[in-house]
Amino acid sequence: MKGLLYKDFISIVSSYKKNASLVLVIYTVCAVAGDIPALLYAIIFLMGMYAVSTLSFDEYSHWDMYGHTLPVTPRQAVAAKYLLGLGFMGTGTLLAMLLLTVTSAFRGQLASSVTAEHLAGSLSALATVLLYYAIAFPLSFKMGATKARTAVLGVMCALAMVCFLAWRFAQNTQTGAVVGQLFAGMSDRQGVLLLFGVFAVSLMIYIVSWQISVGIYDRKEF
């Protein structure tokens, strides 16, 4: 397992070190110059993308054919990808928080309320990105990394459309009004609990996705 993680980590560093440095600089400058701090949340998605790209590296080099000769189970092989993704997304969240704090201090807007807002935004972004890659990983194992990109976008667009239609429907019903009142009357503590609840659900879906990917990888022929 450690060897698999090390292999993928080295592949990412050697391929994306300059790209990641440039993106961090550009995003930070744009966030400050355009006063768009939310732009920095994209770093979380980007870090997850680096982890998923290792599937493309394996696909192009036919590494899985060699990997099947090693004393590594399908569960371990897939777990390495998911742990790598979780680690990179977690690192992206910390980077986003750090840069948000630095940019807020640069604009003279650093305060406890602003920091709490950034933390809430970072956790919300992480929960969303976890859901995205919970879909991306199984499709990538099933269809191949290149073909899966279009399929993932299609699935996400469909989910976004369903959420939009549900929201529009709720606006015209009494249920929507009740839910709106609940959110409006929610205390800060309840808001924090809700946020961590959403994150916990996203993490559970990510774990379920891992189990699905194990089944796909185990049945796959190389």
Secondary structure per residue as TSV (DSSP state, phi and psi in degrees):
chain	resnum	aa	ss	phi	psi
A	1	M	-	360.0	-46.1
A	2	K	H	-61.9	-38.6
A	3	G	H	-63.8	-38.9
A	4	L	H	-66.1	-43.6
A	5	L	H	-63.7	-41.2
A	6	Y	H	-65.0	-42.5
A	7	K	H	-57.4	-49.2
A	8	D	H	-69.0	-38.4
A	9	F	H	-62.3	-44.8
A	10	I	H	-64.5	-38.2
A	11	S	H	-62.0	-42.4
A	12	I	H	-66.7	-46.6
A	13	V	H	-61.7	-44.6
A	14	S	H	-69.3	-27.7
A	15	S	H	-93.1	-31.8
A	16	Y	H	-121.5	7.1
A	17	K	H	-58.2	-49.1
A	18	K	H	-69.6	-40.1
A	19	N	H	-61.6	-45.0
A	20	A	H	-64.7	-41.2
A	21	S	H	-63.2	-43.4
A	22	L	H	-65.9	-42.6
A	23	V	H	-63.8	-41.7
A	24	L	H	-61.4	-41.3
A	25	V	H	-66.4	-46.6
A	26	I	H	-63.5	-46.5
A	27	Y	H	-62.8	-40.5
A	28	T	H	-66.7	-44.4
A	29	V	H	-62.6	-44.9
A	30	C	H	-65.0	-37.7
A	31	A	H	-64.8	-38.0
A	32	V	H	-77.5	-49.1
A	33	A	H	-66.1	-40.0
A	34	G	T	-93.9	0.6
A	35	D	T	52.7	49.1
A	36	I	-	-125.0	70.9
A	37	P	G	-60.5	-27.0
A	38	A	G	-63.0	-19.2
A	39	L	G	-59.6	-28.9
A	40	L	G	-70.3	-17.4
A	41	Y	G	-65.2	-22.0
A	42	A	H	-64.4	-19.5
A	43	I	H	-61.2	-34.2
A	44	I	H	-63.7	-44.9
A	45	F	H	-63.3	-42.8
A	46	L	H	-61.3	-43.7
A	47	M	H	-64.4	-37.4
A	48	G	H	-64.8	-37.2
A	49	M	H	-62.9	-37.8
A	50	Y	H	-59.4	-41.5
A	51	A	H	-66.1	-44.4
A	52	V	H	-66.8	-28.6
A	53	S	H	-63.7	-18.9
A	54	T	H	-64.8	-24.1
A	55	L	H	-65.3	-35.7
A	56	S	H	-66.7	-41.6
A	57	F	H	-59.4	-45.5
A	58	D	H	-63.9	-38.8
A	59	E	H	-65.9	-45.2
A	60	Y	H	-69.4	-33.1
A	61	S	H	-93.4	-1.2
A	62	H	T	55.6	39.0
A	63	W	H	-65.6	-32.4
A	64	D	H	-62.5	-29.9
A	65	M	H	-63.2	-41.1
A	66	Y	H	-72.3	-39.1
A	67	G	H	-60.5	-29.8
A	68	H	T	-71.3	-12.7
A	69	T	T	-89.1	-7.1
A	70	L	S	-92.2	157.9
A	71	P	S	-76.9	61.1
A	72	V	-	-127.8	127.2
A	73	T	-	-81.0	157.9
A	74	P	H	-55.8	-36.6
A	75	R	H	-62.1	-41.5
A	76	Q	H	-70.0	-41.1
A	77	A	H	-62.0	-42.9
A	78	V	H	-74.2	-38.6
A	79	A	H	-60.0	-36.2
A	80	A	H	-60.5	-40.5
A	81	K	H	-66.9	-43.5
A	82	Y	H	-68.6	-39.5
A	83	L	H	-66.7	-39.2
A	84	L	H	-61.7	-45.0
A	85	G	H	-61.6	-43.7
A	86	L	H	-64.0	-40.8
A	87	G	H	-64.8	-42.3
A	88	F	H	-71.4	-38.0
A	89	M	H	-67.4	-37.7
A	90	G	H	-64.0	-41.4
A	91	T	H	-63.6	-39.9
A	92	G	H	-61.7	-37.3
A	93	T	H	-64.8	-43.8
A	94	L	H	-64.3	-40.9
A	95	L	H	-63.2	-43.0
A	96	A	H	-61.6	-43.6
A	97	M	H	-62.6	-43.1
A	98	L	H	-62.2	-47.6
A	99	L	H	-68.8	-35.1
A	100	L	H	-63.4	-39.9
A	101	T	H	-66.3	-42.8
A	102	V	H	-64.5	-44.3
A	103	T	H	-68.4	-34.9
A	104	S	H	-66.2	-41.1
A	105	A	H	-64.7	-37.7
A	106	F	H	-63.5	-35.4
A	107	R	T	-88.2	-0.1
A	108	G	T	71.2	29.5
A	109	Q	-	-116.5	17.2
A	110	L	-	-74.9	119.8
A	111	A	-	-154.6	163.1
A	112	S	H	-61.1	-36.9
A	113	S	H	-66.5	-39.4
A	114	V	H	-67.4	-41.4
A	115	T	H	-62.4	-41.8
A	116	A	H	-63.1	-38.7
A	117	E	H	-64.5	-41.8
A	118	H	H	-65.6	-39.2
A	119	L	H	-63.6	-44.0
A	120	A	H	-62.7	-42.5
A	121	G	H	-64.9	-40.0
A	122	S	H	-66.7	-42.4
A	123	L	H	-66.8	-38.2
A	124	S	H	-64.4	-42.7
A	125	A	H	-64.6	-41.2
A	126	L	H	-63.6	-41.6
A	127	A	H	-61.6	-42.1
A	128	T	H	-65.9	-43.0
A	129	V	H	-67.5	-36.4
A	130	L	H	-60.1	-42.0
A	131	L	H	-64.1	-40.5
A	132	Y	H	-60.4	-49.3
A	133	Y	H	-78.2	-17.6
A	134	A	H	-66.1	-25.2
A	135	I	H	-88.9	-39.8
A	136	A	H	-65.5	-41.6
A	137	F	H	-62.5	-53.7
A	138	P	H	-60.6	-40.9
A	139	L	H	-65.2	-36.3
A	140	S	H	-67.6	-40.8
A	141	F	H	-67.0	-34.6
A	142	K	H	-78.8	-46.8
A	143	M	H	-104.4	-14.7
A	144	G	-	100.0	147.4
A	145	A	H	-61.5	-39.4
A	146	T	H	-68.4	-49.7
A	147	K	H	-67.2	-30.3
A	148	A	H	-67.9	-25.9
A	149	R	H	-58.1	-46.6
A	150	T	H	-66.2	-40.1
A	151	A	H	-65.1	-40.2
A	152	V	H	-64.4	-43.1
A	153	L	H	-60.9	-40.0
A	154	G	H	-64.0	-43.5
A	155	V	H	-64.1	-43.8
A	156	M	H	-65.8	-38.6
A	157	C	H	-64.8	-39.4
A	158	A	H	-65.3	-42.9
A	159	L	H	-63.9	-41.1
A	160	A	H	-62.8	-39.0
A	161	M	H	-66.2	-41.2
A	162	V	H	-62.5	-44.4
A	163	C	H	-63.3	-39.7
A	164	F	H	-65.4	-44.9
A	165	L	H	-65.1	-39.1
A	166	A	H	-64.5	-39.4
A	167	W	H	-66.3	-42.1
A	168	R	H	-65.1	-38.6
A	169	F	H	-66.4	-41.6
A	170	A	H	-65.4	-30.9
A	171	Q	H	-62.6	-29.4
A	172	N	T	-98.0	11.0
A	173	T	S	-125.0	165.7
A	174	Q	H	-67.4	-30.2
A	175	T	H	-59.6	-43.2
A	176	G	H	-61.0	-39.6
A	177	A	H	-66.3	-40.0
A	178	V	H	-64.9	-44.3
A	179	V	H	-62.9	-41.2
A	180	G	H	-60.9	-41.1
A	181	Q	H	-66.0	-36.9
A	182	L	H	-63.3	-43.8
A	183	F	H	-67.5	-39.3
A	184	A	H	-65.7	-34.8
A	185	G	T	-92.6	9.3
A	186	M	-	-77.7	134.3
A	187	S	-	-77.6	168.8
A	188	D	H	-61.3	-40.7
A	189	R	H	-63.8	-42.3
A	190	Q	H	-66.2	-36.8
A	191	G	H	-63.0	-41.1
A	192	V	H	-64.4	-43.8
A	193	L	H	-62.4	-41.0
A	194	L	H	-63.0	-41.8
A	195	L	H	-62.5	-46.3
A	196	F	H	-68.0	-30.0
A	197	G	H	-65.3	-43.5
A	198	V	H	-62.3	-42.9
A	199	F	H	-62.6	-41.4
A	200	A	H	-62.6	-40.3
A	201	V	H	-64.7	-43.1
A	202	S	H	-61.8	-40.1
A	203	L	H	-66.3	-38.2
A	204	M	H	-65.4	-39.9
A	205	I	H	-64.4	-37.3
A	206	Y	H	-62.7	-40.3
A	207	I	H	-67.7	-41.2
A	208	V	H	-62.1	-39.4
A	209	S	H	-59.5	-39.3
A	210	W	H	-60.6	-43.9
A	211	Q	H	-61.7	-40.3
A	212	I	H	-64.7	-42.8
A	213	S	H	-65.0	-34.5
A	214	V	H	-60.7	-44.9
A	215	G	H	-62.5	-40.6
A	216	I	H	-65.5	-46.4
A	217	Y	H	-66.5	-36.2
A	218	D	H	-66.3	-33.3
A	219	R	H	-90.6	-7.6
A	220	K	-	-76.6	141.2
A	221	E	-	-102.8	136.0
A	222	F	-	-117.5	360.0
